[in-house]
Amino acid sequence: MMKPEHQEIAFRWIVRMAWRDSRQNRSRLFLFISSIIVGIAALVAIFSFGDNLAKDIDKQAAGLVGADLVIQSNRELSDGGQAIIDSVQRLSTSYSEEQSFASMVVFANSGGTRLVDVRALGGEFPYYGNLETVPQAAGRTFRNNRQALVDKTLMLQFGAEVGDSVKVGEVMFEIAGRLEQAPGQSGLSTTIAPAVFIPLEYLPATGLNQKGSRINYRYYFQLEGGIDADRLADGLDSLLEVQRMGYDTIATRKQETGRSFTDLSKFLSLVGFVALLLGCIGVSSAIHIYIKEKLNTIAILRCLGVSSRQAFLIFLIQVLGVGLAGSVIGAFIGTLIQQLLPLVLRDFVPVAISSDISWWAVVQGIALGVWISVLFALLPLIGIRNIAPLNTLRLSLEAPSPVKDRWSWFVYGLIALFIFVYAYLQLGGVKQTVLFTAGVALSFLVLYGAANLLVRLVRRFFPSSWGYLWRQGLSNLFRPNNQTVILVIAIGLGTAFIATLFSVQGMLVERVALSSSEHQPNMVLFDIQSSQQEEVAELVAAQGLPVLDEVPIVTVQLEAINGITADDARRDSTIEVSRRALGGELRSTYRSELSDSEKISAGKWIGKTAAGDTARVSLEEGYARRIRVDIGDELLFNVQGVRVPTIVGSFREVDWNRVQTNFRLIFPEGVIDDAPQFHVLMTRVPDEATSARMQQAVVRQFPNVSIIDLGLILSVLDTILDKIGFVIRFMGGFSILTGFVVLIASVMISKYQRIKESVLLRTMGATRKQILAITALEYFFLGIIASFTGVLLALGGSWALAVFSFEIPFTPNILMLLLLTLTVTLLTVVIGLANSRGITGRPPLEILRKES
């Protein structure tokens, strides 16, 4: 047994040998590890973003809520609700009230109309943070005058300026300022529902808070010193639940916001991790080639008495050293990229994100890079144990197959365990982790199989009749020590990311655009009062537009399921009933026949109810599943103070993709026909000009009526998808960039073999132009195969989404896919040629002397 001092001497000798052997190979070894730099950079940037986001949410949580306690309701206060508000107000130093709802506004200067989120505010809210406006004082002064704050996106869209006028309902407001930011608001939320703030005292004059209008009520409190908002809210929780009211505090908002964006950060880190895995496969492949080239050196060392363990450690130390160097460089680049992430993600985050360096993220990235370099290099390195001294004489001697090597299986197990543990730390659930790990494995296997299949097909049906340059360029894909498959996987996966993104974005827009097909409604007018129904229909007809459908809407409340009320469910937790559904409000309608967007999936629809009979209602099948009811169950509804018993008569399958009124609950005629209600009217406009005239006419005559324009929906959807798509393209770009780094490394790794081939071709009379053409064709074929494989994977995923998720016909954008394929191919050719220029640009003798 070796003594400790001998072991220390042996280890020092191993380190010296690793250093000496690496002197002529450090640049090559660094190229092996360069494949992981992009992945480490991505992860360090994302880890830093997550750390800064958590810190910024902690700092700015009060500004997200704007008050110590917020109580919310979607209906006017009952006596019990008012008593709760009054009791909290007595504990507060300041109190504000807000009523918000969707409504049309008209800009006086342009006549433009838009559906917005009207927020009628009374009091000094926010107590923390500010309504950020231009000019700055407008956030305070508008409350005391007939003035409004208008979101900056609306000001830009309609060319409005401070001092112009905007009409809300029956009242014309002067625009006091441009709203830049409100508590809890993000860029994405303003795209979907831009806000217009008006003083609460002018709301009655607008005529918009009528019976049946859907209004959200918020009550803001700044509590007296020493009162804990969370403890107070917990004490009120049961009373608030009875009144169907909710609450928000600084702590709950911090928790909810932190959870939401922690999930975003973890999702992004998984995307970066996929890019890192691609690089790791490149490391493993490159080290495999390196060890094969070092076969003779290792065999000579074995002849000199070096054990297989010592030989293994020599090269392991080399990998460890360059892995550390590569990880440090990746961490440095990641800190630079982190400066960009707040700009990329600012539309999704309701706080201002700082760009501080997170040293903990840097340490994590470096440690992960070193570990993963060694882990994936182990696969080729453990083969060193099987290199015998006999290899000095017989260079063709092959090591045993990894399939028969138990240590190879041990390393494979370590890699699988590492991927699983990392994914579990990000996802936090075994099921999600298993699905992610299986998904990653399946994606790699599909790409690996597709790449191998394409290469085999090319070899099997090799075009012998083609010209020499074409044949030579194609056959270079099969040269010894080629990395065709790993490059196809890396570049193909990045291409698949981006192609799938474009396809999904197109399908989502198409899903909405299908509703704009001929004879389908593309404009919806809602919040029409019963007294206005005929006049609105006449106005639509006067504009030369068809009235395609008119639907009454009645607000009802579910009070009991099979005799079980919300109070019963609260008292007995063993009762299997949907507590959330009980007491909840529903928008329902009544009709004698079903529309063409719905069909009965269970039970029977009876369109009329005779006097004295119990109504047989129809539920949308998904809603029925969620509230756990079956055909024949009894439901009790509160319809504007009148209790209406019903029986579940049928379930419906509803096509929610159609731009028309679809409902979770439908009554037959003869039950709620006389209940307080408002109406929805659907029409079709042929172009934008007609749409603008129609909206202006409606808003002038009926300011309480709101309008949804399909053109606006498509525009908003496209804007949202562009913002989301940019983030995904940004992250998917790491995978493609990793693929190109692997490509550069593979070119440099195989440089020596390419030099010999180039010298041989030049000696046989080939010109520099011909060699350059062969090289360009090699990378052309590589780029085509890689991008084509990625596009095939994207087509499969997009088809599955179209058929099983969006339920629309799958129509791929061939032009987009073709352009993407050509772009990736061109980049591959350019990068390949740029890194091969030193091989083809000089005389053979000079190259041989330099490399000897």
N, C-alpha and C positions, 0 to 999 in steps of 0.2 A: 504493500500500500504506500502511495506517495506521501511523503511528509509535507506538512503545511508550508515550510519554507520552499520546498521544491515545487509545490503547487503555485506559490506566488511567483517564483522564477519562471515557471512554464507559462503562466498567464501574461507576465510582462513580455515574454518572447512572442506569444501569440499576438499581442497588441502591436509589437514592433513589426512583425511579419505582415500584419494587416495594413499597417501604415506604409511599409515599403512596397508591398504589392500594389497598393492603390495609387502610387505616385504617377504611374503611366496610365491609369484608368479612372482618375477622379472625375474628369469631365464626362466620361461615359457613365460612371456610376451615378453622377448627379442627374444625367438624362433619364436614368431609370426611375429615379425618385421624383423627377419633375412632373410626372403624370399625376401625382397627388397634390401638387401645389395648388391647383385651381380648386380642388375639393376642400382643402384645408382653408383656403382663403374664403370660400363661400361660407363654411361653417363658423369661422371666427367672426365674419361680418354679421351673420345671423345671431350668434350667441351674444355679441356686443349689442346688437339691436334689441334683443330680448331683455338684456340687463338694463339698458338705458330706458326701455319702455316701462319696465316695472318700476324703476326709480321715478320716472316722470309721472306715471299714474299716481304714485304715492304723493308726489308734490302737488299735483294739479287736481286731485280728486274733488276737493271742495269746489273748484271752478267748474267741474263737470256737472255738478248738481245745482250749484248756485245758492243753496240754502241748507240749513241743518236738517230739515225734514220736509219731504214733499208727499202730500196725500193726493191720490189720483182716483178719478171716477169717470165712467163714460155715460153718466146720466145725471140729471139734476138731483141735488141733495134732497133726500127725504128728511123727515124730522129727526130721525136717529142719526143720519149722516151729518146734519147741521149741528146737532149736539156735540158730536165728536170734534168737528172743526172749531166750535166755540170753546170747548174745553182746552184744546191745544193752543188756541189763540191767547187764552188767559195766561199761558206759560211762556209766551213769546214776547220779544221786544219789537219785532216787526213781522208784518203779515202781508202777503201779496196773493192775488188770484189771477188765474189765466184761463181763458176759454179758447180752444183751438179747433179748427174744422177746415175741411177742404172747400174752397169756393173759387169762383172766377173773379179775376180783377181785370180792369181795363186801363191801359196807359193812355192818357189824354193826348200826348204829343203825337203818337203813332197810330192810335186806335187799336193797337195789338191787345189780344186777350190771352190769358194763361190760367190754368188751374194751379192754385198755390195752396200753401198751408197758412191760413190766416190765424194769427195769434194775438188775441185781444188781451192786453196785459194791464193790470191795475196794481199799484203799489210800487215799491222801490226795488223789486227783484231785478237782477241777481244781487245777493248780499256778499257773495264771493265771486271774484272774477268780474268781467264786464261784458256788456253788449258792445263789441268792438265795431265802431262805425267810422265813416269818413263823411263829415267832420267828426272829431272825437266827441264833442259835446252833444251830438244828436241823440246818443243813447239815453241821455237823461231828459233833454228838453222836449222830445216828441210826446211825452206823457201828459204834458200840461197844455197841449194845443191839438188842433185837429190836423195831426201830422202822422206820417207813417215812416217806418224803416223798411227798406226794400232790399232783398238779397242781391248781392253783387252779380250773380249769374243772370237774374232778371233784368237788372239795369243794363248789363252788356247786351243781352238778347234783344231788347227793345229800344236801345239807344237812349235810355232815359238819363236825366241828369238831376242832381240835387236841386230842388226848387220846382221841378215839374210836378204834375198831379197824377194820382192813381185813384181810380174809382173802385171802392169796395162796397158791394151792395148798392144802396141808395145814396151813399155819402162819398164826396170827392175829398181826398186827403192830399195835402201837400207832402212831397217826399222830403223829409227832414234830413235823411242821410242814407248812405250806402252801407248795408249790413255786411261786415266782413266775417264775423264769428259770433256765435251765441253759445251759451253753456251746453256742453254735450253734443255739439254739432260737428259733423265731419264733412269733407268735400263730397263724399258719395251721397250722404243724406240730402245735401242741398241740391244735388243733381236730380234726385228722385222727387223731392218735395221742397222747392225753394220757399222760404218763409217771408211773410209780410207782417210786421208788427204794427198794431194800432192801439190807441188807448181804450181800455175796457169801457169807459163811460160812453163812448160813441157806438158801442156794439148794438144797442137796441135801435138806434137810428138807421143802421144799415139794413135792418129787416131780415138779417140772415139767421138769427137764432129763433126760428119758428118751431112750432110743434112738429116733431118727427125728424128734425134735423139731427144729424149725428155729430155731437159735440163732445170733445174731451175736456174735462174739468181738472185743473191742477191748483193746489193750494200750497203756497210756499211759506215756511216759517223759519224765522231766525230766533232760536230759543234763548232764554235767559241763561246767563253764565251758571255753570254747575249742573245743568240738566243734560243728562246723557240721551242723545236722540235715539240711539239703538235700544236702550232700555225702555224708553217711553213707547217706541213703536212696537216692541215686543209685548208690552202690556196692553196695547190697543189692537193687537193682531186679530183676536177672535171677534171683537166688535167690528173691525173693518171688514172681516170676511163675511159677516152677516149682511153688511151693507153693500157687498160686492165692490169694495174699494181696495186699492193697493197703496203701498207706500215705498218711499225711497229715501235712503240716508247717504251720507258721505261714505260710510263704511260699506254699505251694500253695493253702492255704485262702484266703489273701488274694487270690490270683490268681483262683481259681474264683468266690469271692463277688463280687469286683470285676467280673468279666466278666458274671456273671449280672445284677447290678443296674445295670451300665452299659447292658446291653441293655434293661432296664426303663426307665431314664432316657431312652434314645434313642427307645424306643417312645412314651413320653409326650410327648417333644418333637415327634415326628411328628404326634401328635394335636393338639398346640398349634399346630403349623405349618399344619395344615388350617384351624383357626380363623382364623389370620392370613391365609391365602389368601382366605378368605371376605371378610375385612375389606378386603383389597387390591382385590378385585373391586368392593366398595362404593366405595372411593376412586376407582377408575377411572371408575365410572359417575357419581359425584358431580362430579368434575372436568369430565367431559364436559358436564354440564348447566351448570356454572359458566362454562365457556368459551363455550357457546352464548349465555348471557346477556351475556357480555362482547364479543360479536361487534362491536357498534357502536363500543365503546371502542377495540378493537384496530384497526378500520378507520380511525378518526379519527387514531390514532397513526401509521398507515401514511401517511395524507395529509400529516402533519406531517413526514415524512421518516424515521421510524423504520423500520429494516430488519426483515424477517421474523425474522431471527436475534435482533435485540435484543428484539422483542416476545415471542419464545419465551422468552428468558432472564428477562424481567420476571416472567412467571408461573411459570417454573421456580423462581426464587428464593423466590417466595411459598410454593410447595409445600415447598421445602426447609426453610424456616423453621418452618412449622407442623408439618411432619413431625418435625423435631427436638423441638419442644415436645411433640407427642403421644407420641413415643418416651420422653422423659424421664418424662412422667406414667405411661405404661405400665410403665416400669421401676420407678418408685416403688410402684405398685400391686402389681407382681410380687413385690417384696421383702416386702410385707405378706402376700400369698397364700402365700409360701414358709414363713411361720410355721405355716400350716395343713397343708402337705403331710406333715410328719413324723407328724401325727395321722392323716391319711388313709391313709398307707402303712405305719404301724407294724406291722400284722399280717403284712406280707410281708417285713419286713427284720429280720435277726437281730442288728442292732446298734442302739444308742441313737443317733438322728439329731439332730445339733445344728441350730440355726436361725440360724447366723451369716449375715450379709450377704456375698455373694460379689461383690466389686466387678468381677471379671472377667466374671461373668454379666451384671452391669448394663451394662458397656461393650459386650458382645456384643449385648445386647438393643437398646440405643440405636442402635448402628451398623446392625444389621439393620433396625430400624424406619425409619431415614432412607433407607437404600438401597432398601427395598421401597416406600416412599412415592413416591420419585422414579421408580422403575422402572415402577410401575403407572400413575403419572400421565402418563408419557411418551406413552402411547397417545393420549389426547385432546389433549395439549399439542402434539404434532408437527403437528396439524391447523392450528395457528396459522400455519405457514409458507405455507399456501395461502389465507390471508385477504388479499384485495386491497383497495386504497383504494375500489374500486367498491362495496364492501359498505356504505359510508355512504349510498349512494343506493338500492341494491338489497339489502335485508336478507334477501331470499329466496334470494340467491345461495348455492348449496351448494358445499362443498368437494369435491374429488375423493374417490371411494370409497376407504376404507383398503385394500380388496383390491388396488387398482391402485397403491398407494403403497409403494415398496420400503422406505422407512424404517419403515413400519408393520410390515412383515414382519421387519425387523431387530429391532424391539422385541419382537415375538412370540417371535423366536428367543432373545433375551436372557432373557425370562421363563421359557421352557422350559429353557434352560441353567441358570438360577438354581435352579429347582425340582429339576432333576436333580442338580446339584452338592450342594445342601443335603441331599437325601435320601441321596446317596452318602456324605457325611461322617457321617451317622447310622447307615447300614446297613453300609457298608464292603464291599459287593459289587455288581458291575455288574448281575448278574441280578436281585437283590432290588431294586436301585434302579430298574431298568427296569420291573419289576412294580409297584412303588409309584407311580412317575410315571404309568404307564399306568392304574393303578387310580384315582388322583386325577383324571386327565383323563377317564376313563370315567364316574366318579361325577358330575363336574360336567356332562359332556355329557348324561348321562341326565336329571339334574335340569333342565338348561337345556331339553332337548328336551321333557320332560314339562311343564314350566311353560309353554313356548310353545304346546304342543299344547292344554293346558287353556284357556289364554287365547284361543287361536284358536277352540276349540270354543264357548266362551262367546259370543264375538263372532258366530260363524257362526249359532248357535242362540239369539240374544239373546231373552230372554223379553219380547216387546213387550206382552203382555197383563198383565204385573205392574203393581202400583201405581207411581206416579211416584217415590216415595222409594226403592223397591227398584231401579227402573231407573237412577235417578241414581247411587245408591251403587255399583251394578255397573259402570256406564259410566265411573266415576272411575278404574277400574283401567286404562283405555286413554287417559287424558288425556295430552297432550304432556308430555314430560320425566318420565313415570312411571318408577318403579323396581320395578315389579311382579315382573319376572323375577328380578332380583338378590335381592329379598327372599324370593321363593319358594325360590331356591337356598340362601340362608343359613339361613333358618328350617327349610326342608325337610331340609337335611343334618343339622342338630342333632336334629330329630325322628326322622330315620332311624336315627341312632346309638342313641338311647334305645329306640326301638321294637324294633330288632334285638336289643339287649341283653336286653330283657324276653322276647322270643320265644325266644332261644337258652337263656336260663335256664330257661324253661318246658319246652323240648324236652329239655334235659339231665335235668331231674327226671323228665319223662315217660319218658325212655329207661330209667331205672331202675324207675320205677313200673310199666312194662309187665310187668315180671317178677312183679308182685304180683297179676296177674289171676287169676281163679279157676282152681283146680287146679294152679297153678304154685307151686313151693317159695318160701317167703319167709324161711326160717331154715336156716342151714347149721351143722352141728356138725363140727368137724375136730380133728385130733390124737387120734383114738380109737385106742388100741392094739388089736392083734388079740385080746388076751385080754379086752378090754372090749366087743367088738363086739356080742355077743348081749345083754349086760346093758343097754347103752345103748339098743338097739332096743326092748327090753322096757320100759325107762323111758319112752321116747317113746310107746309104745302105751298104757302105764298112764295117761298124761296125756290120753288120748283123741285123740291126734294121729296122722296117717298117716305111715308111712315111705315117702316117695316115691322115694328112691333111696339106695343104699349103694355107695360106690366105694372100692376099694383104691388107695393111692398108694405108689409105690416111687420112691425117689431113685436116679437113675442118673447116670453121668458119661460124656460123649462123649470117647472116647480117640483115635479115628482115623477119617478120612474117606478111603475108597479106599486104605487102607494108610498114609496120611500122618498122622503124629502131631504134637503140639505141638512136640516137639524138632526134627523134620524141618523144620517151617515156620519155626522160629527160625533154623536153620542156613542155609536157602535162601530168601531173600526173594522169589525169582521164582515160587515155588509159589503158584498161585491157589487159596487155601483160606481159610476164615474162621478166623483164628488165635484170635479171641475165643471162638468156639464150642468149640474143642478144649480139653478139660479142664474145661469148664463143667458145672455140675450142672443136672439137669432133674427136675421132678416129672412122673412118667409113671404110666400105669395100664395094665391089661390087660382086655380084654373080647372077647366073641365077636361082638357086634353094635354098630353105631354108635348114638349117642343121637340124639334128634330135633333137637338143636341143631347137627348137623354132617352134611355130605354130601360124597361123593367128587367131587373136581373133576378128578382125573387118576389113571390107574392103576386097580388093583383091590384091594378089601379082602378079605383072607382071615382069618376070625375065629379059626381054630384052626391050630396047628402040630403036625404029627405028630412023633413021636419020631425024632430024627436029622436032621430037616429044618432048614434055615436059616429063621429067622423073617422074615416080610414085615411090616415096621412101617409105620405111617401117620404122616406129618408134616403139621402145619398148614401151608397153602400159603405164608403169610407167613414163617414160620420157615424153611421150605425155601429160600425166596428169599434170606433173609439169610445162611444158611450155605452157599449156592451148591451145592446138591445136586440131582440129577435122579432120576427113576424108574430103578431098577436099580443105583444107586450103593450101595457097601458101607459100612456104619457099624459101628464096634466100640464097644460100651458096657461100662463097668465097673459092674457091679451089686453093690454092697456087697462088693467084692473079687473077684467072679467075672466073667471076661470073656465077653461074649455077642456073637457076630458076628450081624449082621442085614443085610437088603437092603431098600432103600426100595421098598415095594410100591405106595404110593398117597399122594396129597396130599388134604387135606380142607379144605373151606371151613367155618369155625366161626363161629357166631353168638355173639360175646362179650358181647352185650347181655343174655343170659339169666343169671339168678342160679342157676347150677348149675356143676358141675365140668366145665370144658373144659381140654383139654390140647394142648400142642404136639406131644407124642409119645405114640403108643398102640401097645402090644404086643398081639399076638393071645394067646389063652389057650394054656397049655402051655409057656410060656417062663420067665416070672419069677413064676409063681404062688406059689412057696414062698420068695421073697426076703423079707427083713425089710421090713415095711410098716406104715403106719398107715391109718386109714380115715376117710372123710367120709360123713356121713349128712345127708340133706335131708328137711325136713318143712315143713308149712304150719300156721301159727298163725292163728286167726281174728281176734284182737284183742290189744291191748297187755297187758291183764291176764293172758291166757293165756300170752303171751310171757314176761312177768315170772316167772310161776309156773314155767314150763318151765326158764328159765335158772337160777333159784334151786335147783331140784331137781337139775339136772345138775351145777352147781358144788358142791353139798353132797356128792353121791355120787361124782362124777368130776372133781376139781378140775383135772386136767391137760387136760380137754377144753375147747376154746374154741368160742365161738358167734358167728356173724355174723347179726345181725338186720337185715332189709331196712328196717325202720322207722328203725334207727340210721343206716343208709347214707343214706336219704333226708334225715334230719335233718342229718347232717354235710354232705352235698352241698348242701343248701339254705343252710346257714351259710356254706360256702366261696363259693358263687355270690353270696350277698348281699355278702360282703366284696369280691370281685372286681368285682361289679356296682356297688358304691358308688364304686369308683375310676373305672370307665368312665363312670358317670353324672356324676361330678365333672368329668372331662375333656370329656365330650360336652356338658356344660353350657356350656363356653366357646364352642362353636359356636352354640348357641342364643342365648347372651348376645350374641355378635357379631351374630347376625341381628337381635336387638332393637335394638342400637346402630345398625346400618344403618337400621333402621326409623325410629328417632328422628331420625337425620340426614336421611333422605329426607323426613320430614314437615317439618322445619325448612327444608330446601333448597327444597322446593316451596311454602314458606309464602306467598311473594309471589303465585304463581299462585292459590293457594287463597284469598288475600285478595280478589283480583279476582272469583273465582267467588262467594265469600260475599257480597260487596257487590252483585253483580249479582242474586243470588237474593233478598237482603234488599230491594233496590230493587223487585223484581218482586212483593214481598209475602210472601216466605217468612218464617216465624217462626224464632226461635232454636232452638226444639224440633225443627223440621223439618230445619234445617241440621245440628243435632247428630245426628239420626237418619240423615241421608245419610252423614255422616262415620263413624258407628258401623257402618253397613252396609258401607261401603267396606272398613273394616278387618276386619269379619267375613268378607267374601268373600276378602280377602287371606289371613287366617289359615286359613280352610278350605282354600283352594287350596294354601297352603304345607304345612300339616300333612298334607293328603291326599296330596300328592306325596311327602313323606317317608315316610308309611306305606306307599305303594305300593312305594317302593324297598326298605323294610324287609321287606315281604312277599316280594318277589322274592329278596332275599338269604337270608331265613329258609327259604324253600321249597328253595333250592339246598342249604343246609346240611342240612335234614331229609332230602332225597332222596339226595344224593350223599355226605354225610359221616356223618350219624347213622343213615341207612337206616331211618327210621321214617316212618309216615304223617304228612303235614303237616296239622296242625289248628291254625290260628291262633286266638289268644285275642281274639275279636272285641270283647268287653267292654273289655279292657285297651286295645286300639287305639282304640276309640271314646272312652274316657276321656282318652287322651293327645291325640287330635285336638281334643276339646273344650277341654282345658286350654290347649293352645298357642293355639287360636283366641281364648279368653277373654283370655289375656295380651296377644295382639296388639291386641285391641279396647281393652283398658284403657290400654296404652301409647300407642296411636294417639290416643285421646281426650284423654289427659292432656297430650299435646304439641300438641293442636289447640285447647285451651281458649281461648288468647289470640285466636284467629281468630273464634270464634263467640260470645264472651262480651261483646263491646263493639259500640257503634253503628258503622255503616259509615263515617260522616264522621270519627270519631275515629281509626279505623284508617288511613284514607287520608291524613289529615294527618300521622300519625306516620310512615308509611312513605314519604311524599313527600320 
